[in-house]
Amino acid sequence: MAHEMTVGVGQLTGAGREARRRPHVLRRVLALRLLGWEPGDVLSRIIIGSLFLALAVRIAGNSLQTGRVTGLLLVASEGLVVVLMVIRRPTGDVDRRWVPRLITALSIVGPPLVRPLPTPAGGGDIVTAIFSGLGLGLVVVSKLALGRSFGLVPANRGIVCSGPYRLVRHPIYLGYLVTHVAFLVANPLPWNLGMLGVADTALLVRAVYEERTLEHDRAYVAYEARVRWRIVPGVF
């Protein structure tokens, strides 16, 4: 009987410790949500930040060895994603279904996994660097217009229709496509073709899912009527 009482007291003590831990965990989760961050959102920021850091180290080392510039512009473009992901504005109208989230993941994981060629830069790198710079410039100008309305999963963080958004509805994605194609031409590896092919295909699908959420807002429906093309004028 004494043994059973000892075990029972031990179980109650363990349960008491667990009960004391729960408020601390709940307070931390609540604190994140007060900042506009969901726990899953924090995890996604950590993963994307880690992937970008690995890309930056890989490309910077290659550039020092080979003199290639095109890859550095890709790093700059992807770095803007990380910065704006951290400062983006919270929203209540978010598509939380798993399919859009998977599409989003596929569109952002591929670029940080690309590999630069180990050979020295040639004259072709100048041409691809120019095109990559044009793509990066479009991304920068578009993100300045978008500001904190930038996001990853489909959501309504405010309707923006100024600057490049008067030409196409997703100018940032157009800039991504230009920088990705330039990088692929400069580094024509099957691995890069696979990573960027999957990512950019997912990017096009992601634009469609984003617009399904944004179309809940009449202002965006009116914007679609004014600006016909999503990403590539005359094509898509």
C-alpha positions as CSV (number, residue, x, y, z in Angstrom):
1,M,0.0,0.0,0.0
2,A,2.8,2.4,0.9
3,H,4.5,1.6,-2.5
4,E,1.2,2.4,-4.3
5,M,0.8,5.7,-2.4
6,T,4.4,6.6,-3.4
7,V,3.7,5.9,-7.0
8,G,0.5,7.9,-6.8
9,V,2.2,10.9,-5.3
10,G,4.9,10.7,-8.0
11,Q,2.3,10.7,-10.7
12,L,0.5,13.7,-9.1
13,T,3.9,15.5,-8.8
14,G,4.6,14.8,-12.5
15,A,1.1,16.0,-13.5
16,G,1.6,19.1,-11.4
17,R,4.9,19.9,-13.2
18,E,3.2,19.4,-16.5
19,A,0.3,21.6,-15.5
20,R,2.8,24.4,-14.5
21,R,4.6,24.1,-17.8
22,R,1.4,24.6,-19.9
23,P,0.7,28.2,-18.9
24,H,4.3,29.1,-19.9
25,V,3.9,27.5,-23.3
26,L,0.5,29.1,-23.7
27,R,1.9,32.5,-22.8
28,R,4.7,32.2,-25.4
29,V,2.2,31.2,-28.1
30,L,-0.1,34.1,-27.1
31,A,2.9,36.5,-27.2
32,L,3.7,35.4,-30.7
33,R,0.1,35.9,-31.8
34,L,-0.1,39.3,-30.3
35,L,2.9,40.2,-32.6
36,G,0.8,38.9,-35.5
37,W,2.9,35.7,-35.8
38,E,1.5,32.2,-35.7
39,P,3.9,29.5,-34.4
40,G,3.8,27.9,-37.8
41,D,4.6,31.3,-39.3
42,V,7.7,31.6,-37.1
43,L,8.9,28.1,-38.1
44,S,8.5,29.0,-41.8
45,R,10.6,32.1,-41.3
46,I,13.3,30.1,-39.7
47,I,13.4,27.5,-42.5
48,I,13.4,30.1,-45.3
49,G,16.0,32.1,-43.5
50,S,18.3,29.1,-43.1
51,L,17.9,28.1,-46.8
52,F,18.7,31.7,-47.9
53,L,21.8,31.7,-45.6
54,A,23.0,28.5,-47.2
55,L,22.4,29.9,-50.7
56,A,24.3,33.1,-49.8
57,V,27.3,31.3,-48.5
58,R,27.4,28.9,-51.5
59,I,27.0,31.7,-54.1
60,A,29.4,34.1,-52.4
61,G,32.1,31.4,-52.2
62,N,31.6,30.6,-55.9
63,S,31.8,34.2,-56.9
64,L,35.1,34.7,-55.1
65,Q,36.6,31.7,-56.9
66,T,35.1,32.2,-60.4
67,G,34.3,35.9,-60.6
68,R,30.7,35.2,-61.6
69,V,28.2,38.0,-60.8
70,T,24.8,36.5,-62.0
71,G,24.5,34.4,-58.9
72,L,25.0,37.3,-56.5
73,L,22.1,39.1,-58.1
74,L,20.0,36.0,-57.5
75,V,21.0,36.1,-53.8
76,A,20.0,39.8,-53.6
77,S,16.6,38.9,-55.1
78,E,16.0,36.1,-52.7
79,G,17.3,38.1,-49.8
80,L,14.4,40.6,-50.3
81,V,12.0,37.7,-49.8
82,V,13.5,37.1,-46.3
83,V,13.5,40.7,-45.3
84,L,9.9,41.4,-46.3
85,M,8.8,38.1,-44.9
86,V,9.9,39.3,-41.5
87,I,8.3,42.8,-41.6
88,R,5.1,41.8,-43.5
89,R,1.8,43.0,-42.2
90,P,-0.6,40.5,-40.4
91,T,-3.9,39.6,-42.1
92,G,-7.1,37.8,-41.2
93,D,-8.1,36.7,-44.7
94,V,-5.6,33.9,-45.3
95,D,-6.1,30.7,-47.4
96,R,-5.1,28.0,-44.9
97,R,-5.8,25.0,-47.1
98,W,-2.9,22.6,-47.5
99,V,-2.8,22.7,-51.3
100,P,-2.0,26.4,-51.6
101,R,0.6,26.0,-48.7
102,L,2.3,23.2,-50.6
103,I,2.3,25.2,-53.8
104,T,3.9,28.1,-51.9
105,A,6.5,25.9,-50.4
106,L,7.5,24.5,-53.8
107,S,7.8,28.0,-55.2
108,I,10.2,29.2,-52.5
109,V,12.3,26.2,-51.7
110,G,13.7,25.6,-55.2
111,P,15.8,28.8,-55.8
112,P,17.9,28.5,-52.6
113,L,18.9,24.9,-53.6
114,V,20.5,25.9,-57.0
115,R,24.2,25.3,-57.6
116,P,26.6,27.6,-59.5
117,L,29.1,26.3,-62.0
118,P,32.6,26.0,-60.7
119,T,34.2,27.3,-63.9
120,P,35.5,30.9,-64.3
121,A,33.2,33.6,-65.6
122,G,33.2,34.3,-69.3
123,G,31.7,36.9,-71.5
124,G,28.3,35.3,-71.3
125,D,28.2,36.1,-67.5
126,I,28.1,39.8,-68.3
127,V,25.0,39.3,-70.5
128,T,23.2,37.1,-67.9
129,A,24.2,39.5,-65.2
130,I,22.5,42.4,-67.1
131,F,19.3,40.5,-67.5
132,S,19.4,39.3,-63.9
133,G,20.0,42.9,-62.8
134,L,16.9,44.0,-64.8
135,G,14.8,41.3,-63.1
136,L,16.2,42.3,-59.7
137,G,15.4,45.9,-60.4
138,L,11.8,45.0,-61.2
139,V,11.6,43.0,-58.0
140,V,12.9,45.9,-55.9
141,V,10.6,48.5,-57.5
142,S,7.6,46.2,-57.1
143,K,8.4,45.4,-53.5
144,L,8.8,49.0,-52.7
145,A,5.3,49.6,-54.1
146,L,4.0,46.6,-52.2
147,G,5.7,47.5,-48.9
148,R,4.4,45.4,-45.9
149,S,1.6,44.0,-48.0
150,F,4.1,41.3,-49.1
151,G,3.3,37.7,-48.1
152,L,3.9,34.1,-48.9
153,V,0.7,32.1,-48.6
154,P,-2.4,33.5,-50.4
155,A,-3.9,36.3,-48.3
156,N,-5.3,39.8,-48.6
157,R,-2.8,42.2,-47.0
158,G,-4.2,45.2,-48.9
159,I,-4.7,45.9,-52.6
160,V,-1.8,47.6,-54.4
161,C,-2.3,48.9,-57.9
162,S,0.4,51.5,-58.3
163,G,3.9,51.4,-60.0
164,P,4.6,48.2,-61.8
165,Y,1.2,46.9,-60.7
166,R,-0.4,49.0,-63.3
167,L,1.3,46.8,-66.0
168,V,0.8,43.3,-64.6
169,R,-0.8,42.0,-61.5
170,H,2.2,40.1,-60.2
171,P,5.3,42.1,-61.3
172,I,7.4,40.6,-58.5
173,Y,6.9,37.1,-60.0
174,L,7.9,38.4,-63.4
175,G,11.1,39.7,-61.9
176,Y,11.7,36.3,-60.3
177,L,11.3,34.6,-63.6
178,V,13.8,36.9,-65.3
179,T,16.4,36.4,-62.6
180,H,15.8,32.6,-62.6
181,V,16.2,32.3,-66.4
182,A,19.3,34.4,-66.3
183,F,20.8,32.2,-63.6
184,L,19.9,29.0,-65.5
185,V,21.5,30.3,-68.7
186,A,24.7,31.1,-66.8
187,N,24.6,27.8,-64.8
188,P,23.0,25.2,-67.1
189,L,23.0,22.2,-64.8
190,P,20.2,19.6,-64.9
191,W,19.8,20.1,-61.1
192,N,19.2,23.8,-61.6
193,L,16.7,23.2,-64.4
194,G,14.8,20.8,-62.1
195,M,14.8,23.1,-59.1
196,L,13.8,26.3,-61.0
197,G,11.4,24.5,-63.3
198,V,9.4,23.2,-60.3
199,A,9.7,26.4,-58.4
200,D,8.6,28.6,-61.3
201,T,5.7,26.3,-62.3
202,A,4.5,26.5,-58.7
203,L,4.9,30.3,-58.8
204,L,2.4,30.5,-61.7
205,V,0.0,28.3,-59.8
206,R,0.5,30.3,-56.7
207,A,-0.5,33.5,-58.5
208,V,-3.8,31.8,-59.4
209,Y,-4.5,30.7,-55.8
210,E,-3.6,34.2,-54.5
211,E,-6.1,35.8,-56.8
212,R,-8.9,33.5,-55.6
213,T,-8.4,34.9,-52.1
214,L,-8.0,38.5,-53.3
215,E,-11.2,38.2,-55.4
216,H,-13.1,38.2,-52.1
217,D,-12.4,42.0,-52.2
218,R,-14.4,43.9,-54.8
219,A,-11.5,46.4,-55.1
220,Y,-9.3,43.6,-56.5
221,V,-12.0,42.4,-58.9
222,A,-12.1,46.0,-60.3
223,Y,-8.3,45.9,-60.5
224,E,-8.4,42.7,-62.5
225,A,-10.7,44.4,-65.0
226,R,-8.2,47.2,-65.5
227,V,-5.0,45.1,-65.6
228,R,-5.5,42.0,-67.8
229,W,-2.4,40.0,-67.4
230,R,-1.1,38.3,-64.3
231,I,2.6,38.0,-64.9
232,V,3.7,38.0,-68.6
233,P,1.9,40.5,-70.8
234,G,0.2,38.7,-73.8
235,V,0.9,35.2,-72.4
236,F,-0.3,34.8,-68.8
